[in-house]
């Protein structure tokens, strides 16, 4: 895999050239894309990798010995190797390809929880979570009469380590949290949290939703010490429909598959079936081959930039955004004020103006933000703030994009005065 230049810095003007969408203009105006937290743009490298599969070696994987099938299989497994290296997994067998973070986490509901969690046991998640890391545990708890507990944060989204002592006991079977809030941008201290949970209960399964972390900062799953980590490809420049479940090898070995069909088996007889080795026993049927290949290309692209540089760039951008948006009267931002513990996300409201009206006016100048509850309604209800606007930044954003947002918001304010 292509390694990054440790001395290289993020050059947004060059990076923008890698993304075909920025060549497009709507009504003669450039696109200011500030919605990467929802889904990132795709560089030419990824697009070419996917097209290469379609044009040069379209075939199913693992099933044939002819040349194009072997090429497709090699590329598919190469992508798994790239992902394992990218997140510092111990073995490629720990990398399971899924459709997205939601499916990765839901897999645990079918393949782990029923065998380890019983009535009266405790499941813990945080108030910061995306619905993908909230609803599965809530619904399992309701159905099986478990104790579903929520780890609350302060108004800025900061989670207290001391509170873990009250949440975790011998009955706590699962403790899960996000590595980066998709609303507030909060970056919890993942390693310290897991160490605290394991100190309280070594047998508690620790699960990290890293959908907003893997694309934006260096991630080392071994260093984190988690049992399970999940993330999606489309948030890190890869195609939609490809996700990753990383889990410790022993855990995957013990878990039964929850999808059945082709290629997740070794042998099938009238009365018995022998399942395939990990990770393939969890990848039933024809996988999203081109999606995995695209993910591999995305990992190469990000590795060449260097995740340390990606993180530093986003810190500068979000710091600049916080400074500029603070100057707009009537605008309230949510989340940590310290860029060191905040990702490239700014959620905000403007007094007396509905978020949808704000987004509609910004769209007139092709400024793309998201509005609503951002699949994190419990957090909005907890903060009692209603729907918000959200601008999110990535490697292809610069201070000019922030300036365009600030000017757009001033335009909104003037229109509704």
C-alpha positions in Angstrom: 0.0 0.0 0.0 1.2 3.5 -0.8 2.5 5.1 2.4 2.3 8.8 3.2 5.0 11.4 3.2 5.5 12.2 6.8 6.7 15.7 5.9 3.9 16.5 3.5 1.1 18.9 4.5 -2.4 19.2 3.2 -2.6 21.3 0.0 -6.3 21.9 -0.5 -5.8 23.5 -3.9 -4.2 20.3 -5.2 -6.6 18.0 -3.4 -9.6 19.7 -4.9 -8.2 18.7 -8.3 -8.6 15.1 -7.4 -12.3 15.4 -6.9 -14.4 15.6 -10.1 -17.4 17.2 -8.4 -15.5 20.4 -7.8 -15.2 20.9 -11.6 -19.0 21.3 -11.7 -20.7 24.6 -11.4 -24.4 25.2 -10.7 -25.9 28.4 -12.1 -22.3 29.5 -12.7 -21.3 29.1 -9.0 -18.8 26.7 -7.5 -20.0 24.0 -5.0 -19.0 24.5 -1.4 -19.4 21.0 0.0 -19.8 21.1 3.8 -21.6 17.8 4.4 -18.8 15.2 4.6 -20.0 13.9 7.9 -23.1 12.6 6.0 -21.1 11.3 3.1 -17.7 12.3 1.7 -16.9 13.1 -1.9 -15.0 10.5 -4.0 -11.5 11.2 -5.6 -10.6 10.1 -9.1 -8.4 7.4 -7.7 -11.5 5.7 -6.1 -13.7 6.2 -9.2 -10.9 4.8 -11.4 -10.5 1.7 -9.2 -14.3 1.0 -9.3 -14.4 1.6 -13.1 -11.3 -0.7 -13.5 -13.3 -3.6 -12.0 -16.1 -2.9 -14.3 -14.0 -2.5 -17.4 -11.1 -4.9 -17.0 -11.8 -7.8 -14.6 -15.5 -8.1 -13.8 -16.1 -11.5 -12.2 -17.2 -13.1 -9.0 -14.7 -13.7 -6.3 -13.5 -17.0 -4.7 -15.5 -19.1 -7.2 -13.4 -19.7 -10.3 -9.8 -20.2 -11.5 -10.0 -18.1 -14.7 -7.8 -15.0 -14.9 -10.4 -12.2 -14.4 -11.9 -14.0 -11.4 -8.5 -14.5 -9.8 -7.8 -10.8 -10.4 -11.0 -9.7 -8.8 -10.4 -12.0 -5.8 -6.9 -10.7 -5.4 -8.1 -7.0 -5.5 -10.9 -7.8 -3.0 -8.5 -9.4 -0.5 -5.9 -6.7 -1.1 -8.5 -4.2 0.0 -8.9 -6.2 3.2 -5.2 -6.0 3.8 -5.2 -2.3 3.2 -8.0 -1.7 5.7 -6.3 -4.0 8.3 -3.0 -2.0 8.0 -4.9 1.3 8.0 -6.5 0.7 11.4 -3.6 -1.4 12.7 -5.5 -4.6 13.0 -3.4 -7.7 14.0 -4.7 -9.9 11.2 -6.7 -9.5 8.0 -9.1 -12.2 9.3 -10.4 -9.6 11.8 -11.8 -7.5 9.0 -15.3 -8.3 8.0 -16.8 -6.5 5.1 -20.4 -5.3 5.6 -22.7 -2.8 4.0 -22.1 0.0 6.5 -21.7 0.8 10.2 -25.3 0.1 10.9 -25.0 -3.4 9.6 -21.7 -4.0 11.4 -23.3 -3.1 14.7 -26.5 -4.9 14.0 -24.5 -8.1 13.3 -23.7 -8.2 17.0 -27.4 -8.1 17.8 -27.8 -11.4 15.9 -24.5 -13.1 16.4 -23.3 -12.1 19.9 -26.0 -10.7 22.1 -28.4 -13.7 22.1 -25.6 -15.9 23.4 -24.3 -13.6 26.1 -27.0 -11.2 27.3 -30.0 -12.3 29.3 -32.9 -10.7 31.1 -31.7 -8.3 33.7 -28.3 -7.8 32.1 -27.1 -4.2 31.4 -26.4 -2.6 28.0 -24.7 0.8 28.0 -24.5 3.4 25.3 -23.9 7.2 25.3 -26.2 10.1 24.7 -23.9 11.2 21.9 -24.7 8.3 19.6 -25.9 8.1 16.1 -29.1 6.0 15.9 -27.0 3.1 14.5 -25.3 2.8 17.9 -28.4 3.5 20.0 -31.4 1.8 18.5 -30.0 -1.8 18.3 -29.2 -2.0 22.0 -32.4 -0.2 23.0 -34.6 -2.6 21.0 -32.7 -5.7 22.2 -33.1 -4.5 25.8 -36.9 -3.9 25.3 -37.4 -7.3 23.7 -35.4 -9.2 26.3 -36.1 -7.2 29.4 -32.5 -6.0 29.8 -31.4 -2.8 31.6 -30.6 -0.2 28.9 -28.5 2.6 30.4 -27.4 5.9 28.8 -24.1 7.5 29.6 -25.0 11.2 29.6 -22.6 14.1 28.7 -22.4 17.7 29.8 -23.8 20.5 27.6 -20.6 20.5 25.5 -20.7 16.8 24.8 -18.0 15.9 27.3 -18.4 12.4 28.8 -17.3 11.9 32.4 -14.9 8.9 33.1 -16.0 8.9 36.7 -19.6 8.1 35.6 -18.4 4.8 34.2 -18.2 3.5 37.8 -21.9 3.8 38.2 -22.7 2.4 34.8 -20.6 -0.7 34.8 -21.0 -3.7 37.1 -20.8 -7.5 36.8 -24.2 -7.4 35.0 -22.9 -5.0 32.3 -22.4 -7.1 29.2 -21.9 -4.4 26.6 -20.5 -0.9 26.7 -20.5 1.1 23.5 -19.8 4.7 22.5 -18.8 6.8 19.6 -15.2 7.8 18.9 -16.4 11.1 17.4 -19.8 12.7 17.7 -21.5 13.3 14.3 -23.3 16.3 15.8 -21.1 18.0 18.4 -17.8 16.8 17.1 -16.7 15.6 20.5 -13.7 13.2 20.5 -13.9 11.1 23.6 -10.7 9.6 25.0 -11.3 6.1 23.6 -8.4 4.2 25.1 -9.0 5.7 28.6 -12.7 4.8 28.5 -12.1 1.2 27.5 -9.4 0.8 30.2 -11.9 2.1 32.8 -14.7 -0.2 31.6 -12.4 -3.2 31.6 -11.1 -2.3 35.0 -14.7 -2.4 36.3 -15.6 -5.5 34.3 -13.0 -7.3 32.2 -15.7 -9.5 30.5 -17.8 -6.6 29.3 -17.8 -6.3 25.5 -16.5 -2.9 24.4 -17.8 -1.6 21.1 -16.7 1.6 19.3 -18.6 3.4 16.6 -15.7 4.8 14.6 -17.7 6.0 11.5 -16.7 9.6 12.2 -13.2 8.8 13.4 -11.5 6.5 10.9 -11.9 9.0 8.0 -10.5 11.9 10.0 -7.8 10.9 12.4 -5.3 8.1 13.1 -6.9 5.0 14.5 -5.1 2.1 16.1 -7.6 -0.5 17.2 -5.0 -2.6 19.0 -4.0 0.5 21.0 -7.6 1.4 21.8 -8.1 -2.0 23.3 -11.7 -2.3 22.1 -13.3 -5.7 21.4 -15.2 -4.4 18.3 -14.9 -1.3 16.0 -17.3 -0.4 13.2 -17.1 2.1 10.4 -18.3 2.9 6.9 -16.6 3.4 3.6 -18.7 6.2 2.2 -17.6 8.6 4.9 -13.9 8.1 4.0 -14.1 8.6 0.2 -15.1 5.1 -0.7 -18.3 4.0 -2.4 -21.6 3.7 -0.5 -22.6 0.2 0.5 -19.3 -1.0 1.9 -18.6 -1.0 5.6 -16.2 -2.7 8.1 -16.6 -4.7 11.3 -13.3 -5.2 13.0 -13.4 -7.6 16.0 -10.8 -9.6 17.9 -10.1 -12.9 16.2 -11.3 -15.0 19.1 -14.6 -13.1 19.3 -15.2 -13.7 15.6 -14.3 -17.4 15.9 -16.9 -17.8 18.6 -19.7 -15.9 16.9 -22.0 -17.8 14.5 -22.9 -16.2 11.2 -26.3 -14.5 10.9 -26.6 -14.5 7.1 -26.5 -17.8 5.2 -25.8 -18.7 1.6 -23.0 -18.8 -0.8 -19.3 -18.7 0.1 -19.8 -18.5 3.8 -19.6 -22.3 3.9 -17.0 -25.0 3.4 -19.3 -28.0 3.1 -23.1 -28.6 3.0 -24.7 -32.0 3.4 -28.3 -33.0 3.9 -28.1 -32.8 7.6 -25.0 -30.7 8.4 -23.1 -27.6 7.3 -19.5 -26.6 7.9 -19.1 -22.8 7.9 -16.2 -21.0 6.3 -13.2 -19.6 8.2 -13.3 -16.0 9.5 -13.9 -13.4 8.1 -15.7 -15.2 5.2 -18.3 -16.9 7.3 -19.9 -13.5 7.8 -19.8 -12.5 4.1 -22.7 -14.5 2.6 -23.4 -14.4 -1.1 -21.7 -12.3 -3.7 -20.2 -9.3 -1.8 -20.0 -5.7 -3.0 -16.7 -6.4 -4.8 -16.3 -3.1 -6.5 -17.2 -1.3 -3.2 -14.4 -3.2 -1.4 -11.9 -2.4 -4.2 -13.0 1.3 -4.0 -12.5 1.2 -0.2 -9.0 -0.1 -0.7 -8.3 2.8 -3.1 -9.7 5.3 -0.6 -7.4 3.9 2.1 -4.4 4.3 -0.3 -5.4 7.9 -0.9 -5.8 8.8 2.7 -2.6 6.9 3.7 -0.7 9.0 1.1 -2.0 12.2 2.7 -1.2 10.9 6.2 -3.9 10.7 8.8 -1.9 12.9 11.2 -2.0 15.6 8.6 -5.7 15.1 7.9 -6.4 15.6 11.6 -4.2 18.7 11.9 -5.8 20.2 8.9 -9.3 19.7 10.2 -8.3 21.1 13.6 -7.2 24.3 11.8 -10.4 24.5 9.7 -12.8 23.9 12.6 -10.8 26.4 14.8 -11.2 29.0 12.0 -14.9 28.2 11.6 -15.6 28.5 15.4 -13.8 31.9 15.3 -15.7 33.2 12.2 -19.1 32.0 13.2 -18.9 33.4 16.7 -18.9 36.8 15.1 -22.4 36.3 13.7 -25.0 37.8 16.1 -27.8 35.4 17.1 -25.9 32.3 16.1 -25.4 29.5 18.7 -22.9 26.7 18.2 -22.9 23.4 20.1 -20.0 21.2 21.1 -16.5 21.6 22.7 -14.8 24.9 22.2 -11.4 23.3 22.2 -10.4 22.1 18.7 -8.1 19.5 20.3 -11.1 17.5 21.4 -13.4 18.3 18.5 -13.6 16.9 15.0 -14.3 18.9 11.9 -18.0 19.4 12.7 -20.0 22.5 13.7 -23.7 22.2 14.6 -25.5 25.5 15.1 -28.8 27.4 15.2 -29.7 31.0 14.3 -32.2 32.7 16.6 -35.7 32.9 15.1 -34.8 31.2 11.9 -35.7 27.5 11.1 -32.7 25.3 10.1 -34.5 24.3 6.9 -34.9 28.0 5.9 -31.2 28.5 6.5 -30.2 25.5 4.3 -32.5 26.6 1.5 -31.0 30.1 1.4 -27.4 28.6 1.5 -28.3 26.3 -1.3 -28.9 29.3 -3.6 -25.1 29.7 -3.5 -24.4 26.0 -3.6 -23.3 25.8 0.0 -24.1 22.3 1.1 -24.9 21.7 4.8 -27.2 19.3 6.6 -30.2 20.2 8.8 -32.4 18.2 11.1 -31.5 15.8 13.9 -28.6 14.1 12.1 -29.8 10.6 13.1 -29.1 11.6 16.7 -32.5 12.6 18.0 -31.9 11.5 21.6 -29.0 13.9 21.8 -31.0 16.8 20.5 -33.8 16.0 23.0 -31.3 15.7 25.8 -29.9 19.2 25.0 -33.5 20.5 24.4 -32.4 22.3 21.3 -34.6 21.0 18.5 -33.1 20.5 15.0 -29.8 22.0 14.1 -27.8 23.0 11.1 -24.5 21.1 10.6 -21.4 22.1 8.6 -18.7 19.5 8.4 -15.2 19.7 6.9 -12.7 17.4 5.2 -9.4 17.5 3.4 -10.9 19.3 0.4 -12.2 22.2 2.5 -10.3 25.4 3.2 -10.8 28.8 4.9 -12.4 30.1 1.7 -15.2 27.5 2.2 -15.7 28.7 5.8 -15.8 32.3 4.6 -18.5 31.3 2.0 -20.5 29.7 4.8 -20.1 32.8 7.1 -21.2 35.2 4.3 -24.1 32.9 3.4 -25.3 33.0 7.0 -25.0 36.7 7.1 -27.2 36.7 4.0 -29.7 34.5 5.8 -29.8 36.8 8.8 -30.4 39.9 6.6 -33.2 38.2 4.7 -35.1 37.2 7.9 -34.5 40.4 9.9 
